[in-house]
């Protein structure tokens, strides 16, 4: 499973938080961004429960004030060939 997560964090905490997030094995991409949110994350897990666990972990982090999670729909541009072949 893949998911994209947008995060808000305490002002001035972005660089430290990004460094911390890069160390999580589920995180495949992390970037600071401008706009309504402060940080963009791309995460991967073998199963949906893994995504739920990382989201819960992020929501419990003292430096994160808000999160918005978007799950990837395989077969609509998702990258897992197996999932795409099941849809056809």
C-alpha positions as YAML, in Angstrom:
chain: A
units: angstrom
residues:
- id: 1
  name: UNK
  ca: [0.00, 0.00, 0.00]
- id: 2
  name: UNK
  ca: [1.12, 3.50, -0.78]
- id: 3
  name: UNK
  ca: [-0.16, 6.70, 0.72]
- id: 4
  name: UNK
  ca: [0.64, 10.39, 0.49]
- id: 5
  name: UNK
  ca: [0.48, 12.42, 3.68]
- id: 6
  name: UNK
  ca: [0.44, 16.17, 4.12]
- id: 7
  name: UNK
  ca: [1.56, 17.47, 7.51]
- id: 8
  name: UNK
  ca: [1.51, 20.68, 9.48]
- id: 9
  name: UNK
  ca: [4.03, 21.12, 12.25]
- id: 10
  name: UNK
  ca: [5.06, 23.62, 14.89]
- id: 11
  name: UNK
  ca: [6.63, 26.70, 13.29]
- id: 12
  name: UNK
  ca: [10.39, 26.44, 13.03]
- id: 13
  name: UNK
  ca: [10.34, 22.66, 13.58]
- id: 14
  name: UNK
  ca: [10.24, 21.69, 9.89]
- id: 15
  name: UNK
  ca: [13.93, 20.84, 9.33]
- id: 16
  name: UNK
  ca: [14.24, 18.73, 12.48]
- id: 17
  name: UNK
  ca: [10.97, 16.93, 11.77]
- id: 18
  name: UNK
  ca: [11.96, 16.18, 8.16]
- id: 19
  name: UNK
  ca: [15.26, 14.71, 9.37]
- id: 20
  name: UNK
  ca: [13.38, 12.52, 11.84]
- id: 21
  name: UNK
  ca: [10.81, 11.39, 9.26]
- id: 22
  name: UNK
  ca: [13.53, 10.36, 6.78]
- id: 23
  name: UNK
  ca: [14.66, 7.71, 9.28]
- id: 24
  name: UNK
  ca: [11.31, 5.88, 9.28]
- id: 25
  name: UNK
  ca: [11.50, 2.75, 7.09]
- id: 26
  name: UNK
  ca: [7.99, 3.29, 5.65]
- id: 27
  name: UNK
  ca: [8.87, 6.78, 4.36]
- id: 28
  name: UNK
  ca: [10.02, 6.70, 0.73]
- id: 29
  name: UNK
  ca: [9.94, 10.45, 0.13]
- id: 30
  name: UNK
  ca: [9.74, 13.54, 2.33]
- id: 31
  name: UNK
  ca: [9.85, 17.19, 1.31]
- id: 32
  name: UNK
  ca: [9.22, 20.54, 2.89]
- id: 33
  name: UNK
  ca: [6.55, 22.42, 0.93]
- id: 34
  name: UNK
  ca: [4.98, 25.87, 0.84]
- id: 35
  name: UNK
  ca: [1.26, 26.45, 1.13]
- id: 36
  name: UNK
  ca: [-1.44, 25.14, 3.40]
- id: 37
  name: UNK
  ca: [0.80, 22.27, 4.60]
- id: 38
  name: UNK
  ca: [4.44, 22.20, 5.70]
- id: 39
  name: UNK
  ca: [5.63, 18.69, 4.80]
- id: 40
  name: UNK
  ca: [4.83, 16.13, 2.09]
- id: 41
  name: UNK
  ca: [5.39, 12.41, 2.80]
- id: 42
  name: UNK
  ca: [5.13, 9.37, 0.60]
- id: 43
  name: UNK
  ca: [4.90, 6.11, 2.53]
- id: 44
  name: UNK
  ca: [4.78, 2.43, 1.58]
- id: 45
  name: UNK
  ca: [3.70, -0.59, 3.57]
- id: 46
  name: UNK
  ca: [3.10, -4.26, 2.80]
- id: 47
  name: UNK
  ca: [-0.49, -4.01, 4.07]
- id: 48
  name: UNK
  ca: [-3.18, -1.46, 5.04]
- id: 49
  name: UNK
  ca: [-2.53, -1.99, 8.74]
- id: 50
  name: UNK
  ca: [1.03, -0.76, 8.22]
- id: 51
  name: UNK
  ca: [-0.26, 2.49, 6.75]
- id: 52
  name: UNK
  ca: [-2.66, 2.87, 9.67]
- id: 53
  name: UNK
  ca: [0.18, 2.33, 12.15]
- id: 54
  name: UNK
  ca: [2.43, 4.98, 10.61]
- id: 55
  name: UNK
  ca: [-0.47, 7.47, 10.42]
- id: 56
  name: UNK
  ca: [-1.27, 6.85, 14.10]
- id: 57
  name: UNK
  ca: [2.40, 7.32, 14.96]
- id: 58
  name: UNK
  ca: [2.50, 10.61, 13.07]
- id: 59
  name: UNK
  ca: [-0.71, 11.89, 14.67]
- id: 60
  name: UNK
  ca: [0.74, 11.16, 18.11]
- id: 61
  name: UNK
  ca: [3.96, 13.05, 17.41]
- id: 62
  name: UNK
  ca: [4.29, 16.18, 19.57]
- id: 63
  name: UNK
  ca: [5.68, 18.28, 16.70]
- id: 64
  name: UNK
  ca: [2.88, 17.48, 14.21]
- id: 65
  name: UNK
  ca: [-0.26, 19.60, 14.51]
- id: 66
  name: UNK
  ca: [-2.33, 18.30, 11.57]
- id: 67
  name: UNK
  ca: [-2.23, 15.52, 8.97]
- id: 68
  name: UNK
  ca: [-4.12, 14.69, 5.79]
- id: 69
  name: UNK
  ca: [-3.73, 11.16, 4.36]
- id: 70
  name: UNK
  ca: [-4.47, 10.11, 0.77]
- id: 71
  name: UNK
  ca: [-4.33, 6.39, -0.12]
- id: 72
  name: UNK
  ca: [-3.17, 5.44, -3.62]
- id: 73
  name: UNK
  ca: [-5.75, 3.75, -5.87]
- id: 74
  name: UNK
  ca: [-3.98, 0.99, -7.75]
- id: 75
  name: UNK
  ca: [-5.10, 0.65, -11.34]
- id: 76
  name: UNK
  ca: [-5.42, 4.42, -11.63]
- id: 77
  name: UNK
  ca: [-1.73, 5.21, -11.93]
- id: 78
  name: UNK
  ca: [-0.57, 3.16, -8.93]
- id: 79
  name: UNK
  ca: [2.73, 1.37, -9.43]
- id: 80
  name: UNK
  ca: [2.00, -2.20, -8.34]
- id: 81
  name: UNK
  ca: [1.68, -4.29, -11.52]
- id: 82
  name: UNK
  ca: [-0.10, -7.11, -9.69]
- id: 83
  name: UNK
  ca: [-2.93, -4.82, -8.54]
- id: 84
  name: UNK
  ca: [-3.31, -3.35, -12.03]
- id: 85
  name: UNK
  ca: [-3.63, -6.79, -13.65]
- id: 86
  name: UNK
  ca: [-6.42, -7.77, -11.21]
- id: 87
  name: UNK
  ca: [-8.52, -4.82, -12.34]
- id: 88
  name: UNK
  ca: [-8.28, -5.75, -16.04]
...
